[in-house]
Amino acid sequence: MTWIERRIPLAEGDVFALEHSGHGPTLLFLHATGMCAGVYRHLLAPATALFRVVAVDARGHGRTTLPADPSEPPTEWRIYRQDLTAVARRIAQGPLVLAGHSFGATTAFEAAVENPGLARAVLLLDPAFVPFGQVDAWRAAQAQGGAPNPLADQAARRRPRFPDRATAMAGWRGRGVFAGWPEEALAAYADGALLTDGEEVRLACAPAWEAASFRSVSTGLGEALRRPDAPPFILLAGGDGSTVPEADEARIRAWHPGTAVERFPGVGHFFPVTHPELVAPWWPRLRAMAA
């Protein structure tokens, strides 16, 4: 069975999904900010032997048609959690497991905590969040007009349009977040992240929306992790440039003794794309947690 494309209707529009109808519980996966579901096919391939896998494009990303107006930013990523929860309830066929990378990991875990019983387990791949010790200062800065956010500033400067797909790929190849990406992953990104617009192509995730998403980062992951009713989880992090500070890793280990928390030396934030083999051994453990 190969991946099939489907659309999941919600009240405001459709969520685009890639589905592989494997055996076992459903695994619902959400990508990183600015990315799309197709980028993670190679990562998710081993999981299809253990799960029915559904990978979705978030609001404002890829081929999902939910409205995404930067003047109404996704504050604290709340709307993303609501979307993911709605999708989960639409596709549920028995036990459900949530997983995600970066923003997708944080969104998945917080959605599970906000909706007890929604997911039996969560896999967090380098979740993105405001470091726990900086939350109060961050919230105060946001209330005063916004905290400094280099990622948002960089996203806002992204080139939104290209004459064709080949030109876009040539501009991305080996640069910035795409450094070290295999060609098949870059091609998958181009397939999902570019939309035809007349004689040109444009980014499906508009730079203004991507920037708004970075500026709207959730500050609630620490609170969610400390909840006594938090679902079982696995947390995997990169060793270089990870979004999970070592101090916060130590806190998570202290809050959840015995929980699987692993850091991979020598790989960066996009290790699920550049080194999917590091994640492969963890799929059986996640499957056992969903039993």
ChimeraX commands (.cxc) that place a marker at each C-alpha (Angstrom):
marker #1 position 0.00,0.00,0.00 radius 0.5
marker #1 position 1.37,3.43,-0.94 radius 0.5
marker #1 position 0.64,6.85,0.48 radius 0.5
marker #1 position -2.70,8.27,-0.58 radius 0.5
marker #1 position -3.80,11.90,-0.52 radius 0.5
marker #1 position -7.02,12.83,1.23 radius 0.5
marker #1 position -8.86,15.86,2.46 radius 0.5
marker #1 position -10.39,16.00,5.91 radius 0.5
marker #1 position -13.28,18.50,6.05 radius 0.5
marker #1 position -13.52,20.85,9.02 radius 0.5
marker #1 position -15.91,23.75,9.58 radius 0.5
marker #1 position -13.66,26.37,7.94 radius 0.5
marker #1 position -12.12,24.31,5.15 radius 0.5
marker #1 position -10.20,21.15,4.40 radius 0.5
marker #1 position -7.07,19.71,6.00 radius 0.5
marker #1 position -4.77,18.01,3.52 radius 0.5
marker #1 position -3.38,14.66,4.65 radius 0.5
marker #1 position -1.15,11.86,3.48 radius 0.5
marker #1 position -2.35,8.50,4.69 radius 0.5
marker #1 position -0.79,5.05,4.72 radius 0.5
marker #1 position -3.28,2.42,5.81 radius 0.5
marker #1 position -0.98,0.18,7.79 radius 0.5
marker #1 position -2.02,-2.10,10.62 radius 0.5
marker #1 position -2.55,-1.11,14.24 radius 0.5
marker #1 position -3.61,2.13,15.93 radius 0.5
marker #1 position -3.72,5.46,14.14 radius 0.5
marker #1 position -0.62,7.68,14.29 radius 0.5
marker #1 position -1.46,11.32,13.57 radius 0.5
marker #1 position 1.66,13.38,12.71 radius 0.5
marker #1 position 2.17,17.15,12.50 radius 0.5
marker #1 position 5.16,18.85,10.84 radius 0.5
marker #1 position 7.39,21.78,11.85 radius 0.5
marker #1 position 6.61,25.46,11.22 radius 0.5
marker #1 position 6.83,26.31,7.52 radius 0.5
marker #1 position 7.06,22.66,6.48 radius 0.5
marker #1 position 4.47,20.18,5.17 radius 0.5
marker #1 position 3.47,16.56,5.66 radius 0.5
marker #1 position 5.30,15.20,2.62 radius 0.5
marker #1 position 8.72,16.12,4.02 radius 0.5
marker #1 position 8.37,13.35,6.61 radius 0.5
marker #1 position 7.48,10.38,4.40 radius 0.5
marker #1 position 10.90,8.78,4.84 radius 0.5
marker #1 position 10.76,9.32,8.61 radius 0.5
marker #1 position 7.31,7.76,8.83 radius 0.5
marker #1 position 7.94,4.84,6.47 radius 0.5
marker #1 position 9.02,2.39,9.24 radius 0.5
marker #1 position 5.98,3.40,11.30 radius 0.5
marker #1 position 3.61,2.16,8.60 radius 0.5
marker #1 position 4.41,-1.41,9.61 radius 0.5
marker #1 position 2.99,-0.69,13.07 radius 0.5
marker #1 position 0.41,2.06,12.60 radius 0.5
marker #1 position -2.14,3.50,10.27 radius 0.5
marker #1 position -0.27,6.76,9.62 radius 0.5
marker #1 position -1.95,10.08,8.85 radius 0.5
marker #1 position 0.34,13.11,8.33 radius 0.5
marker #1 position -1.40,16.47,7.94 radius 0.5
marker #1 position -0.63,19.97,6.70 radius 0.5
marker #1 position -1.35,22.57,9.38 radius 0.5
marker #1 position -3.49,25.64,8.88 radius 0.5
marker #1 position -1.67,28.05,6.57 radius 0.5
marker #1 position 0.69,25.33,5.35 radius 0.5
marker #1 position 0.87,23.08,2.33 radius 0.5
marker #1 position -2.43,22.24,0.69 radius 0.5
marker #1 position -4.69,22.75,3.70 radius 0.5
marker #1 position -7.38,25.33,2.94 radius 0.5
marker #1 position -8.22,26.59,6.45 radius 0.5
marker #1 position -7.99,30.41,6.59 radius 0.5
marker #1 position -4.67,31.85,7.76 radius 0.5
marker #1 position -4.71,35.63,8.13 radius 0.5
marker #1 position -1.47,37.04,9.65 radius 0.5
marker #1 position -3.48,39.91,11.12 radius 0.5
marker #1 position -5.15,37.27,13.32 radius 0.5
marker #1 position -2.07,35.37,14.51 radius 0.5
marker #1 position -2.25,31.84,15.96 radius 0.5
marker #1 position -1.58,33.08,19.50 radius 0.5
marker #1 position 0.02,30.42,21.74 radius 0.5
marker #1 position -0.61,28.00,18.84 radius 0.5
marker #1 position -4.13,27.54,20.22 radius 0.5
marker #1 position -5.83,27.37,16.83 radius 0.5
marker #1 position -3.39,24.68,15.71 radius 0.5
marker #1 position -4.29,22.55,18.73 radius 0.5
marker #1 position -7.96,23.00,18.00 radius 0.5
marker #1 position -7.43,21.96,14.37 radius 0.5
marker #1 position -5.40,18.90,15.35 radius 0.5
marker #1 position -8.00,17.85,17.89 radius 0.5
marker #1 position -10.78,18.21,15.31 radius 0.5
marker #1 position -8.82,16.12,12.81 radius 0.5
marker #1 position -8.10,13.47,15.44 radius 0.5
marker #1 position -11.78,13.12,16.22 radius 0.5
marker #1 position -12.65,12.95,12.52 radius 0.5
marker #1 position -10.23,10.15,11.70 radius 0.5
marker #1 position -10.35,8.17,14.94 radius 0.5
marker #1 position -10.61,4.43,14.40 radius 0.5
marker #1 position -9.81,3.05,17.83 radius 0.5
marker #1 position -6.59,3.91,19.70 radius 0.5
marker #1 position -4.81,7.10,18.64 radius 0.5
marker #1 position -1.19,8.19,19.00 radius 0.5
marker #1 position 0.01,11.74,18.30 radius 0.5
marker #1 position 3.46,12.69,17.04 radius 0.5
marker #1 position 5.15,15.77,15.66 radius 0.5
marker #1 position 8.33,17.65,14.98 radius 0.5
marker #1 position 9.21,21.07,16.43 radius 0.5
marker #1 position 6.01,23.16,16.55 radius 0.5
marker #1 position 4.10,20.00,15.62 radius 0.5
marker #1 position 5.45,18.14,18.64 radius 0.5
marker #1 position 4.47,20.87,21.08 radius 0.5
marker #1 position 1.05,21.24,19.48 radius 0.5
marker #1 position 0.45,17.49,19.63 radius 0.5
marker #1 position 1.37,17.17,23.29 radius 0.5
marker #1 position -0.59,20.21,24.43 radius 0.5
marker #1 position -3.63,19.06,22.44 radius 0.5
marker #1 position -3.43,15.69,24.18 radius 0.5
marker #1 position -3.23,17.32,27.62 radius 0.5
marker #1 position -6.12,19.68,26.87 radius 0.5
marker #1 position -8.26,16.75,25.75 radius 0.5
marker #1 position -7.80,13.87,28.24 radius 0.5
marker #1 position -8.23,10.53,26.55 radius 0.5
marker #1 position -7.55,11.92,23.07 radius 0.5
marker #1 position -4.19,10.15,22.68 radius 0.5
marker #1 position -2.71,7.09,24.35 radius 0.5
marker #1 position 0.84,8.34,23.80 radius 0.5
marker #1 position 2.77,11.17,22.15 radius 0.5
marker #1 position 6.10,11.24,20.35 radius 0.5
marker #1 position 7.86,14.61,20.60 radius 0.5
marker #1 position 10.69,15.22,18.13 radius 0.5
marker #1 position 12.68,18.29,19.22 radius 0.5
marker #1 position 9.61,20.23,20.41 radius 0.5
marker #1 position 9.76,24.00,20.03 radius 0.5
marker #1 position 8.89,26.13,23.06 radius 0.5
marker #1 position 9.97,29.10,25.11 radius 0.5
marker #1 position 12.51,27.78,27.65 radius 0.5
marker #1 position 10.76,27.14,30.94 radius 0.5
marker #1 position 12.78,29.70,32.89 radius 0.5
marker #1 position 12.03,32.45,30.36 radius 0.5
marker #1 position 8.25,32.08,30.17 radius 0.5
marker #1 position 7.33,34.91,32.54 radius 0.5
marker #1 position 9.69,37.37,30.85 radius 0.5
marker #1 position 8.47,36.27,27.40 radius 0.5
marker #1 position 4.83,36.76,28.32 radius 0.5
marker #1 position 5.57,40.18,29.76 radius 0.5
marker #1 position 7.42,41.18,26.58 radius 0.5
marker #1 position 4.56,39.92,24.44 radius 0.5
marker #1 position 2.14,42.04,26.43 radius 0.5
marker #1 position 4.33,45.07,25.72 radius 0.5
marker #1 position 4.37,44.52,21.97 radius 0.5
marker #1 position 6.45,41.42,21.45 radius 0.5
marker #1 position 9.66,39.73,22.46 radius 0.5
marker #1 position 12.65,39.68,20.07 radius 0.5
marker #1 position 12.24,36.78,17.67 radius 0.5
marker #1 position 15.00,36.24,15.07 radius 0.5
marker #1 position 13.24,33.19,13.59 radius 0.5
marker #1 position 10.13,35.25,12.91 radius 0.5
marker #1 position 12.19,38.06,11.41 radius 0.5
marker #1 position 13.99,35.60,9.15 radius 0.5
marker #1 position 10.72,33.98,8.06 radius 0.5
marker #1 position 9.23,37.35,7.19 radius 0.5
marker #1 position 12.12,37.95,4.77 radius 0.5
marker #1 position 11.67,34.67,2.88 radius 0.5
marker #1 position 11.18,34.95,-0.85 radius 0.5
marker #1 position 7.50,34.19,-1.45 radius 0.5
marker #1 position 7.45,33.59,-5.22 radius 0.5
marker #1 position 9.62,31.91,-7.84 radius 0.5
marker #1 position 9.43,31.56,-11.62 radius 0.5
marker #1 position 9.34,27.78,-11.28 radius 0.5
marker #1 position 9.95,24.82,-8.96 radius 0.5
marker #1 position 13.53,24.25,-10.13 radius 0.5
marker #1 position 14.52,27.83,-9.30 radius 0.5
marker #1 position 13.03,27.52,-5.83 radius 0.5
marker #1 position 14.86,24.27,-5.13 radius 0.5
marker #1 position 18.15,25.69,-6.37 radius 0.5
marker #1 position 17.77,28.58,-3.93 radius 0.5
marker #1 position 17.06,26.30,-0.98 radius 0.5
marker #1 position 19.47,23.45,-1.62 radius 0.5
marker #1 position 22.11,23.19,1.11 radius 0.5
marker #1 position 21.21,26.54,2.70 radius 0.5
marker #1 position 19.79,27.53,6.08 radius 0.5
marker #1 position 17.41,24.95,7.52 radius 0.5
marker #1 position 17.84,22.87,4.35 radius 0.5
marker #1 position 21.54,22.20,4.98 radius 0.5
marker #1 position 22.15,18.47,5.00 radius 0.5
marker #1 position 18.74,17.59,3.61 radius 0.5
marker #1 position 18.61,14.57,1.25 radius 0.5
marker #1 position 17.42,15.45,-2.24 radius 0.5
marker #1 position 14.24,13.40,-1.84 radius 0.5
marker #1 position 13.23,15.43,1.22 radius 0.5
marker #1 position 13.89,18.73,-0.56 radius 0.5
marker #1 position 11.82,17.53,-3.52 radius 0.5
marker #1 position 9.01,16.51,-1.15 radius 0.5
marker #1 position 9.12,19.95,0.44 radius 0.5
marker #1 position 8.87,21.58,-2.99 radius 0.5
marker #1 position 5.91,19.35,-3.86 radius 0.5
marker #1 position 4.00,20.29,-0.73 radius 0.5
marker #1 position 5.19,23.82,-0.04 radius 0.5
marker #1 position 4.78,25.35,-3.50 radius 0.5
marker #1 position 1.50,26.21,-5.17 radius 0.5
marker #1 position 1.06,27.15,-8.81 radius 0.5
marker #1 position 0.07,30.79,-9.20 radius 0.5
marker #1 position -0.34,31.79,-12.83 radius 0.5
marker #1 position 2.97,31.21,-14.56 radius 0.5
marker #1 position 4.87,31.24,-11.26 radius 0.5
marker #1 position 4.91,29.25,-8.04 radius 0.5
marker #1 position 4.50,30.64,-4.53 radius 0.5
marker #1 position 5.03,29.44,-1.00 radius 0.5
marker #1 position 1.87,27.84,0.36 radius 0.5
marker #1 position 2.91,28.99,3.83 radius 0.5
marker #1 position 3.11,32.73,3.24 radius 0.5
marker #1 position 6.14,34.34,4.90 radius 0.5
marker #1 position 3.87,36.62,6.92 radius 0.5
marker #1 position 1.96,33.61,8.30 radius 0.5
marker #1 position 5.14,31.68,9.04 radius 0.5
marker #1 position 6.51,34.73,10.88 radius 0.5
marker #1 position 3.25,35.10,12.81 radius 0.5
marker #1 position 3.49,31.45,13.84 radius 0.5
marker #1 position 7.02,31.87,15.16 radius 0.5
marker #1 position 5.99,34.96,17.11 radius 0.5
marker #1 position 2.98,33.11,18.54 radius 0.5
marker #1 position 4.99,30.25,20.04 radius 0.5
marker #1 position 3.27,28.43,22.88 radius 0.5
marker #1 position 4.58,29.09,26.37 radius 0.5
marker #1 position 2.57,26.27,27.95 radius 0.5
marker #1 position 4.62,23.14,27.29 radius 0.5
marker #1 position 6.22,23.14,30.73 radius 0.5
marker #1 position 2.82,23.47,32.40 radius 0.5
marker #1 position 1.47,20.66,30.23 radius 0.5
marker #1 position 4.39,18.38,31.05 radius 0.5
marker #1 position 3.92,18.93,34.78 radius 0.5
marker #1 position 0.26,17.89,34.66 radius 0.5
marker #1 position -0.33,14.65,36.58 radius 0.5
marker #1 position -2.75,13.49,33.88 radius 0.5
marker #1 position -0.29,14.12,31.01 radius 0.5
marker #1 position -0.23,11.21,28.54 radius 0.5
marker #1 position 2.78,8.90,28.26 radius 0.5
marker #1 position 5.38,10.26,25.89 radius 0.5
marker #1 position 8.78,9.83,24.27 radius 0.5
marker #1 position 10.98,12.89,23.74 radius 0.5
marker #1 position 13.85,12.82,21.24 radius 0.5
marker #1 position 16.10,15.85,20.75 radius 0.5
marker #1 position 19.00,16.93,18.59 radius 0.5
marker #1 position 22.43,17.55,20.01 radius 0.5
marker #1 position 23.26,20.69,18.01 radius 0.5
marker #1 position 20.95,23.69,17.90 radius 0.5
marker #1 position 18.11,21.82,19.57 radius 0.5
marker #1 position 14.99,23.63,20.69 radius 0.5
marker #1 position 15.18,21.64,23.95 radius 0.5
marker #1 position 17.69,23.29,26.33 radius 0.5
marker #1 position 19.69,20.87,28.45 radius 0.5
marker #1 position 18.37,22.51,31.63 radius 0.5
marker #1 position 14.80,21.85,30.53 radius 0.5
marker #1 position 15.68,18.30,29.52 radius 0.5
marker #1 position 16.86,17.77,33.10 radius 0.5
marker #1 position 13.58,19.16,34.43 radius 0.5
marker #1 position 11.55,16.87,32.18 radius 0.5
marker #1 position 13.56,13.87,33.36 radius 0.5
marker #1 position 12.93,14.89,36.97 radius 0.5
marker #1 position 9.19,15.31,36.40 radius 0.5
marker #1 position 8.91,11.97,34.59 radius 0.5
marker #1 position 11.42,9.46,35.96 radius 0.5
marker #1 position 11.63,6.44,33.70 radius 0.5
marker #1 position 10.21,8.25,30.68 radius 0.5
marker #1 position 12.24,7.89,27.48 radius 0.5
marker #1 position 14.13,11.13,26.86 radius 0.5
marker #1 position 17.00,10.84,24.39 radius 0.5
marker #1 position 19.40,13.37,22.85 radius 0.5
marker #1 position 21.36,12.54,19.70 radius 0.5
marker #1 position 24.86,14.11,19.58 radius 0.5
marker #1 position 26.03,15.62,16.34 radius 0.5
marker #1 position 22.66,16.20,14.69 radius 0.5
marker #1 position 20.55,19.33,14.53 radius 0.5
marker #1 position 16.94,20.35,14.93 radius 0.5
marker #1 position 15.95,18.76,11.62 radius 0.5
marker #1 position 17.32,15.31,12.50 radius 0.5
marker #1 position 13.90,13.73,11.72 radius 0.5
marker #1 position 14.55,14.74,8.10 radius 0.5
marker #1 position 18.33,14.37,7.88 radius 0.5
marker #1 position 18.70,11.29,10.11 radius 0.5
marker #1 position 15.35,9.46,10.23 radius 0.5
marker #1 position 17.20,6.26,11.10 radius 0.5
marker #1 position 17.69,7.63,14.62 radius 0.5
marker #1 position 13.93,7.66,15.16 radius 0.5
marker #1 position 13.22,4.27,13.55 radius 0.5
marker #1 position 14.04,2.17,16.65 radius 0.5
marker #1 position 11.52,4.12,18.70 radius 0.5
marker #1 position 8.43,3.28,16.65 radius 0.5
marker #1 position 7.98,-0.18,18.27 radius 0.5
marker #1 position 8.22,1.35,21.74 radius 0.5
marker #1 position 5.59,3.94,20.80 radius 0.5
marker #1 position 3.40,1.16,19.43 radius 0.5
marker #1 position 3.69,-0.74,22.73 radius 0.5
marker #1 position 2.65,2.40,24.61 radius 0.5
marker #1 position -0.53,2.56,22.55 radius 0.5
marker #1 position -1.62,-0.96,23.45 radius 0.5
marker link #1:1,2 radius 0.2
marker link #1:2,3 radius 0.2
marker link #1:3,4 radius 0.2
marker link #1:4,5 radius 0.2
marker link #1:5,6 radius 0.2
marker link #1:6,7 radius 0.2
marker link #1:7,8 radius 0.2
marker link #1:8,9 radius 0.2
marker link #1:9,10 radius 0.2
marker link #1:10,11 radius 0.2
marker link #1:11,12 radius 0.2
marker link #1:12,13 radius 0.2
marker link #1:13,14 radius 0.2
marker link #1:14,15 radius 0.2
marker link #1:15,16 radius 0.2
marker link #1:16,17 radius 0.2
marker link #1:17,18 radius 0.2
marker link #1:18,19 radius 0.2
marker link #1:19,20 radius 0.2
marker link #1:20,21 radius 0.2
marker link #1:21,22 radius 0.2
marker link #1:22,23 radius 0.2
marker link #1:23,24 radius 0.2
marker link #1:24,25 radius 0.2
marker link #1:25,26 radius 0.2
marker link #1:26,27 radius 0.2
marker link #1:27,28 radius 0.2
marker link #1:28,29 radius 0.2
marker link #1:29,30 radius 0.2
marker link #1:30,31 radius 0.2
marker link #1:31,32 radius 0.2
marker link #1:32,33 radius 0.2
marker link #1:33,34 radius 0.2
marker link #1:34,35 radius 0.2
marker link #1:35,36 radius 0.2
marker link #1:36,37 radius 0.2
marker link #1:37,38 radius 0.2
marker link #1:38,39 radius 0.2
marker link #1:39,40 radius 0.2
marker link #1:40,41 radius 0.2
marker link #1:41,42 radius 0.2
marker link #1:42,43 radius 0.2
marker link #1:43,44 radius 0.2
marker link #1:44,45 radius 0.2
marker link #1:45,46 radius 0.2
marker link #1:46,47 radius 0.2
marker link #1:47,48 radius 0.2
marker link #1:48,49 radius 0.2
marker link #1:49,50 radius 0.2
marker link #1:50,51 radius 0.2
marker link #1:51,52 radius 0.2
marker link #1:52,53 radius 0.2
marker link #1:53,54 radius 0.2
marker link #1:54,55 radius 0.2
marker link #1:55,56 radius 0.2
marker link #1:56,57 radius 0.2
marker link #1:57,58 radius 0.2
marker link #1:58,59 radius 0.2
marker link #1:59,60 radius 0.2
marker link #1:60,61 radius 0.2
marker link #1:61,62 radius 0.2
marker link #1:62,63 radius 0.2
marker link #1:63,64 radius 0.2
marker link #1:64,65 radius 0.2
marker link #1:65,66 radius 0.2
marker link #1:66,67 radius 0.2
marker link #1:67,68 radius 0.2
marker link #1:68,69 radius 0.2
marker link #1:69,70 radius 0.2
marker link #1:70,71 radius 0.2
marker link #1:71,72 radius 0.2
marker link #1:72,73 radius 0.2
marker link #1:73,74 radius 0.2
marker link #1:74,75 radius 0.2
marker link #1:75,76 radius 0.2
marker link #1:76,77 radius 0.2
marker link #1:77,78 radius 0.2
marker link #1:78,79 radius 0.2
marker link #1:79,80 radius 0.2
marker link #1:80,81 radius 0.2
marker link #1:81,82 radius 0.2
marker link #1:82,83 radius 0.2
marker link #1:83,84 radius 0.2
marker link #1:84,85 radius 0.2
marker link #1:85,86 radius 0.2
marker link #1:86,87 radius 0.2
marker link #1:87,88 radius 0.2
marker link #1:88,89 radius 0.2
marker link #1:89,90 radius 0.2
marker link #1:90,91 radius 0.2
marker link #1:91,92 radius 0.2
marker link #1:92,93 radius 0.2
marker link #1:93,94 radius 0.2
marker link #1:94,95 radius 0.2
marker link #1:95,96 radius 0.2
marker link #1:96,97 radius 0.2
marker link #1:97,98 radius 0.2
marker link #1:98,99 radius 0.2
marker link #1:99,100 radius 0.2
marker link #1:100,101 radius 0.2
marker link #1:101,102 radius 0.2
marker link #1:102,103 radius 0.2
marker link #1:103,104 radius 0.2
marker link #1:104,105 radius 0.2
marker link #1:105,106 radius 0.2
marker link #1:106,107 radius 0.2
marker link #1:107,108 radius 0.2
marker link #1:108,109 radius 0.2
marker link #1:109,110 radius 0.2
marker link #1:110,111 radius 0.2
marker link #1:111,112 radius 0.2
marker link #1:112,113 radius 0.2
marker link #1:113,114 radius 0.2
marker link #1:114,115 radius 0.2
marker link #1:115,116 radius 0.2
marker link #1:116,117 radius 0.2
marker link #1:117,118 radius 0.2
marker link #1:118,119 radius 0.2
marker link #1:119,120 radius 0.2
marker link #1:120,121 radius 0.2
marker link #1:121,122 radius 0.2
marker link #1:122,123 radius 0.2
marker link #1:123,124 radius 0.2
marker link #1:124,125 radius 0.2
marker link #1:125,126 radius 0.2
marker link #1:126,127 radius 0.2
marker link #1:127,128 radius 0.2
marker link #1:128,129 radius 0.2
marker link #1:129,130 radius 0.2
marker link #1:130,131 radius 0.2
marker link #1:131,132 radius 0.2
marker link #1:132,133 radius 0.2
marker link #1:133,134 radius 0.2
marker link #1:134,135 radius 0.2
marker link #1:135,136 radius 0.2
marker link #1:136,137 radius 0.2
marker link #1:137,138 radius 0.2
marker link #1:138,139 radius 0.2
marker link #1:139,140 radius 0.2
marker link #1:140,141 radius 0.2
marker link #1:141,142 radius 0.2
marker link #1:142,143 radius 0.2
marker link #1:143,144 radius 0.2
marker link #1:144,145 radius 0.2
marker link #1:145,146 radius 0.2
marker link #1:146,147 radius 0.2
marker link #1:147,148 radius 0.2
marker link #1:148,149 radius 0.2
marker link #1:149,150 radius 0.2
marker link #1:150,151 radius 0.2
marker link #1:151,152 radius 0.2
marker link #1:152,153 radius 0.2
marker link #1:153,154 radius 0.2
marker link #1:154,155 radius 0.2
marker link #1:155,156 radius 0.2
marker link #1:156,157 radius 0.2
marker link #1:157,158 radius 0.2
marker link #1:158,159 radius 0.2
marker link #1:159,160 radius 0.2
marker link #1:160,161 radius 0.2
marker link #1:161,162 radius 0.2
marker link #1:162,163 radius 0.2
marker link #1:163,164 radius 0.2
marker link #1:164,165 radius 0.2
marker link #1:165,166 radius 0.2
marker link #1:166,167 radius 0.2
marker link #1:167,168 radius 0.2
marker link #1:168,169 radius 0.2
marker link #1:169,170 radius 0.2
marker link #1:170,171 radius 0.2
marker link #1:171,172 radius 0.2
marker link #1:172,173 radius 0.2
marker link #1:173,174 radius 0.2
marker link #1:174,175 radius 0.2
marker link #1:175,176 radius 0.2
marker link #1:176,177 radius 0.2
marker link #1:177,178 radius 0.2
marker link #1:178,179 radius 0.2
marker link #1:179,180 radius 0.2
marker link #1:180,181 radius 0.2
marker link #1:181,182 radius 0.2
marker link #1:182,183 radius 0.2
marker link #1:183,184 radius 0.2
marker link #1:184,185 radius 0.2
marker link #1:185,186 radius 0.2
marker link #1:186,187 radius 0.2
marker link #1:187,188 radius 0.2
marker link #1:188,189 radius 0.2
marker link #1:189,190 radius 0.2
marker link #1:190,191 radius 0.2
marker link #1:191,192 radius 0.2
marker link #1:192,193 radius 0.2
marker link #1:193,194 radius 0.2
marker link #1:194,195 radius 0.2
marker link #1:195,196 radius 0.2
marker link #1:196,197 radius 0.2
marker link #1:197,198 radius 0.2
marker link #1:198,199 radius 0.2
marker link #1:199,200 radius 0.2
marker link #1:200,201 radius 0.2
marker link #1:201,202 radius 0.2
marker link #1:202,203 radius 0.2
marker link #1:203,204 radius 0.2
marker link #1:204,205 radius 0.2
marker link #1:205,206 radius 0.2
marker link #1:206,207 radius 0.2
marker link #1:207,208 radius 0.2
marker link #1:208,209 radius 0.2
marker link #1:209,210 radius 0.2
marker link #1:210,211 radius 0.2
marker link #1:211,212 radius 0.2
marker link #1:212,213 radius 0.2
marker link #1:213,214 radius 0.2
marker link #1:214,215 radius 0.2
marker link #1:215,216 radius 0.2
marker link #1:216,217 radius 0.2
marker link #1:217,218 radius 0.2
marker link #1:218,219 radius 0.2
marker link #1:219,220 radius 0.2
marker link #1:220,221 radius 0.2
marker link #1:221,222 radius 0.2
marker link #1:222,223 radius 0.2
marker link #1:223,224 radius 0.2
marker link #1:224,225 radius 0.2
marker link #1:225,226 radius 0.2
marker link #1:226,227 radius 0.2
marker link #1:227,228 radius 0.2
marker link #1:228,229 radius 0.2
marker link #1:229,230 radius 0.2
marker link #1:230,231 radius 0.2
marker link #1:231,232 radius 0.2
marker link #1:232,233 radius 0.2
marker link #1:233,234 radius 0.2
marker link #1:234,235 radius 0.2
marker link #1:235,236 radius 0.2
marker link #1:236,237 radius 0.2
marker link #1:237,238 radius 0.2
marker link #1:238,239 radius 0.2
marker link #1:239,240 radius 0.2
marker link #1:240,241 radius 0.2
marker link #1:241,242 radius 0.2
marker link #1:242,243 radius 0.2
marker link #1:243,244 radius 0.2
marker link #1:244,245 radius 0.2
marker link #1:245,246 radius 0.2
marker link #1:246,247 radius 0.2
marker link #1:247,248 radius 0.2
marker link #1:248,249 radius 0.2
marker link #1:249,250 radius 0.2
marker link #1:250,251 radius 0.2
marker link #1:251,252 radius 0.2
marker link #1:252,253 radius 0.2
marker link #1:253,254 radius 0.2
marker link #1:254,255 radius 0.2
marker link #1:255,256 radius 0.2
marker link #1:256,257 radius 0.2
marker link #1:257,258 radius 0.2
marker link #1:258,259 radius 0.2
marker link #1:259,260 radius 0.2
marker link #1:260,261 radius 0.2
marker link #1:261,262 radius 0.2
marker link #1:262,263 radius 0.2
marker link #1:263,264 radius 0.2
marker link #1:264,265 radius 0.2
marker link #1:265,266 radius 0.2
marker link #1:266,267 radius 0.2
marker link #1:267,268 radius 0.2
marker link #1:268,269 radius 0.2
marker link #1:269,270 radius 0.2
marker link #1:270,271 radius 0.2
marker link #1:271,272 radius 0.2
marker link #1:272,273 radius 0.2
marker link #1:273,274 radius 0.2
marker link #1:274,275 radius 0.2
marker link #1:275,276 radius 0.2
marker link #1:276,277 radius 0.2
marker link #1:277,278 radius 0.2
marker link #1:278,279 radius 0.2
marker link #1:279,280 radius 0.2
marker link #1:280,281 radius 0.2
marker link #1:281,282 radius 0.2
marker link #1:282,283 radius 0.2
marker link #1:283,284 radius 0.2
marker link #1:284,285 radius 0.2
marker link #1:285,286 radius 0.2
marker link #1:286,287 radius 0.2
marker link #1:287,288 radius 0.2
marker link #1:288,289 radius 0.2
marker link #1:289,290 radius 0.2
marker link #1:290,291 radius 0.2
view
